[in-house]
Amino acid sequence: MNMLRALAIRLLQGFLLVLAVVVLNFMLVHAAPGDPVETIAGASGGMSPELMAQLRSQYGLDRPLPVQLGIYLGHVLSGDLGYSYFFNLPVAQMIFERVPATLLLVVSAVLLAFVAGTLLGVLSARRPNGLLSQCITVLSLVGFAAPVFWTGMLLVLLFASVLPILPVSGMRSADSVGASGLTDMLDVLHHLVLPTVTLALVYLAQYSRLARSSMLDVLGSDYIRTARAKGLAEHVVLYKHALRNALLPVVTMLGLQFGNVMAGAIIVETVFNWPGLGRLAFDSVLRRDYPTILGVLLFSSIVVVVMNLLTDLAYRFIDPRIKTA
């Protein structure tokens, strides 16, 4: 009963947070310079003032901002994200069409960064002053300091001209359009390699440093010394006793940084022309497409809130003390 009550409270808090984010995003997007009607007019080669005024009236841009906000909130609460000014398609439809590509990229990058970073942190903590630990530390610092777009462009240059063994653009090859089954899956995975590595490198460095620090703290605990005194094998001490407690800070970072990974995906999808939400958001910002921008931001905020909730639930499986409490 207590767990259900806590879950209900968290869901209510998440709903109120998303609602506040929607209002803030609406105000910031409309406060930014630029006019979507003028952008549409420029893309179409020019419009008469009468037609531009008609478009502003059709999109509701001629109304006071509080009125626009109230209408937009009513539509969002009813599940209607509106129509794109530029693409002339339902925003919800465009988002759902691109969600699988973005989730595939983000989840792959997060899993790679989490698993590889944690393993590197554990290996580094076994012998903190050893050569392997020093090399991992240097690589982590380099990976953390390198901007995502810089890493992506270097990989594009490397695999486009020097080692042309991996595709550097798109999600599928032109000659595999319409393919199905194993052939299509392998083609998508082939295109996924470079975007995933680019997005994962920064977070892999953070997870490895955090896992190393957490493992060093745990390995100095009394129960670890007791486990070693009992004659348990070193891999049992590391991976069964120490790693489970050392994972808590890493899991916390994983949940809190999921929003940053979504933001990084915008840059990566732009560099590699990956057909996901990031590319859609980038194109929408250039075209001042307010409904599409707000729809992408709303979806991203919901994902972040859900990930924070799942992080809290994951604590109960990692640390029995939290479950007991």
N, C-alpha and C positions, 0 to 999 in steps of 0.2 A: 504493500500500500504506500509506504514512504517513497519507494522508487517511482511508482506511478505518479505520485504527487509532484515529486521533483521533476519528472519528465514533462508533466503538464506545465509546470512553471517555466521550464526552459523553452518549451514550445511557444508559450505566450511571450516570453522575452524575445525570442527569435522573430516572432511576427511583428512585434512593436519595433524591433531594430530594423527589419526590412522596410517597414512603413516609413520610418525616419530616413532611411537611405534613399527611398524613392523620392521623398519630398526634397531632400538635399540635392540629389542628382538632377531633378527637374529644374531647380533654381539655378544650379551651376551651368547646366547646358544652355538655358535660355539667357544667362548672363554673359556667355561667351560671345565674342564678336562674330559677325557674319549673319547672313540672312538666307535661309533655305530657298526662298522664292527667287532671290537674285542668283543663287547657284544654279537652280534649274533653268533660269532664263539664259545664263551664260552657256550652259551645256547644250541648250537647244538652239543657240545662235541668235538669241534676242527675243524679247516679248514686248508687247505694247503695255503701257501703264494700266490700261483697263484690265487686260488679262492677268497681270500681276496682282492687281487688287482683288480680282475674282479668286485667284489661287489662295491669297491670304485669308479671304473669307471662307473658302472651302476647307482649309486646314485649321481654321479657328485662330490664326495668328493675329487677327485684328482685334481680338478681345483682350480685356485686362488680364495680366498675368495670374492673379488669384483665381479668376474664373477659369482660365485654362488649366490651372493646377487642380481645381475641384473636379472638372470634367475628366481630366486624365486619371485621377485617383478612383473615380467612379468606374471608369472603364477597366482599370487594372484589377480592382476588387471583383469585378465580374468576369475576369479572365480574358479581357480584350486588350491587347497591346497596341492596337491601331494598325494603320497601313503605312508602309514606307513611302516617304515623299518622292524618292528617286527611283526605286525599283518598282513601285506601284504594286506591291505584294503584301499580304498580311505579315506583320513582324513576327508573330508566333510561328508561322510556317517557315520563314527563313531561318529562325533560330533553331527550330527542331531539325531542320534539314542539315544544319552545320554542327549540331551538338555532338553527334558520334565522332566526327573527325577531331574536334577539340578534346573530347574526353579521352579518346585513344591516345593522343599526344601527351596530354597532361598526366594521365594515369601511368603511362609507360615511363615518363620522365620521373615521376614521383617514386615509383617502385624501384627504378634503377638507382636513383639517388639515395633512397632509404636503405636498400639492401647493400649496395656497394659501399656507401658511406659508413654504415654501421660495421660492416666486416673490416674495412680499413681502420676504423677507430679501435676495434677490438685487437687487431694485429699490432697496431701501434702501441696500445696500452700494455701488451704482454712484456715488451722490453722498451720502456720509455726512452732510454738513452742509446738504443741500438741504431744501426745504420738504416734499417727498414723504417723505423719510426721517424727518423730525420727526413728521409725521402718522402714519406707520406705527408709530413708536415709542410714541406716545401711545395709539393704538388697541390696540397689543399689551399695554401696561401695564393698560389698562382691562379688556381681555378676560381677562388673567391674574388680575386681582384679583377679578373678579366670580364669586361662587359659582355652581355649576352649577344648583342648585335655584332660586336667585334669577333667573338668566337665563331658565330655563324658565318660571317663573311669570309673568315680564314678557311673554314671547312669548305665553303662553296668554291673558293679559289683552288684549294688543294685537290678536291675531288672532281672539279670541272675541267682542269687542265693537266695537273701533274699526275694524279691517280684516278682516272675516269672509271672507277669501278662501282660507284654509288650514285644514284640520281640526286640532283640538287634542287629540283623544283617539282611541285605538284604532289599529288597523292597516288596517281596511277599513270602508267605509261600510255602514250597515245595508241599504241598497237594492242593494248589489252583492254580497251574500253568495251564493255559488254561481256567481258569474260566473267565466269562464275566459278564457285567452288575453290579448290586448292590453288589454282592458278592466280585468281584474283587476290586471295589472301596473301600469297607469297609476294605478289607485286606490291601490295600495300605495305607489307612489312619491310620490303626492300627500300621503299621511299621513306619509311618511318625512321630509319636508323639515324641519319644525320640530324633531323630536328630533335629527336629524343636526346641524343648525346649532347647537343648544344644546350638544350633547356636544363638537362640534369647536372651539368658540370658545376654550376655555381652552388646548387643545393647539396650536391654530393660532398663538396668541400666543407660546407657548414655542418652536415651530419657527421662527417668523419671527425672533425674537431670536437664537436659536442659529445659524440660517443666515446672518444678517447678520454676526455676530461671526466665524464661520468664513470667510465670503467675504472679509471685510476682512483676515484673516490671510493667506489664500491670494493675494489680489491684490497683496500686498506682497512676494511671493516672486520670486526671481531668474528662474525660468522664465517667469513671467507677463510680466516686463519684456522678456525675450528674445522672446516671442511677439509683443508689441506692436512691438518694434524691427524684426521681420521684415515688418511691415506687414499683419498679419492683421486682419480686421474685428473690431470690438469685440464683436459678438455671438458670434463664434467663440471669442474669448479667454474670454468670460464663461461660455458654456454648454458648450463642448467641453473647455477646459483647466482653468478655475478651478472650475466647479461640481462636476465629478466628484470632486475631492479635498475640496471643502468639504462634500460630502454625508456623509462618514464620521461626523462627530459627530451629524448629524441622524438617520442610520440607527440609530446606537447608541441615541439617545434614543427612537426609534420602537419598537425592540425592548424596551427596559427599561420603557417606560411603557405597554405594552399591558395589563399588569395593572391599572394605574390607570384606563385607559379602560374595562375591564370593570367595575371598581368604580363608576366614574361612570355606567355604563349602568344600574345599579340605581336610582339617583336619577332619571335621565331617564325610565326606563320607568315609574317610579311616578308622576311628574308627568304624563306623557302617556298613561298607561294602556296602554303598549305591551306586548303579550303575549309577553314574552321571559323569559329566565332571571332577570333582575333583579326583575321583578314576582313571579315564583315564589319567589325568595329572600326578598323582603320579606314576602309572605304567610306563608311558612313560619316566619320568625322570630317573627311575631306569634302564631302558633299553636304554637310550641315543637315543630315537626315536625322532630325530629332527623335522621332518614334523608334527608329532602329537603334540609335545610341542608347536611349533609355531602356529599351528591351534587353539589350546585351548586358547593361549594367545591372538591371534587375535580376537577370538570370545568374550573373556572377555573384551578386550579394547573397542570393538564396543558397548557392553552392557553398559559399564560405560559412554561412550560418549552420548549414547541415553538417559540414565537416567538423566544425567546433563541437556540435552535439555528439557526433560519432566519436570524437576524441575523448570526450568525457565518459562515454560508454566503454571505450576501449580500456580506460584505466581500470575498470572493474575486473577485466579479464587478465590484465597484466599484474596488478598488485592486489592480492587477496585482502590486504588490510583495508583498502577502500571499499571492497565489497562487503566486508564484515561491518564496517562503520555504517 
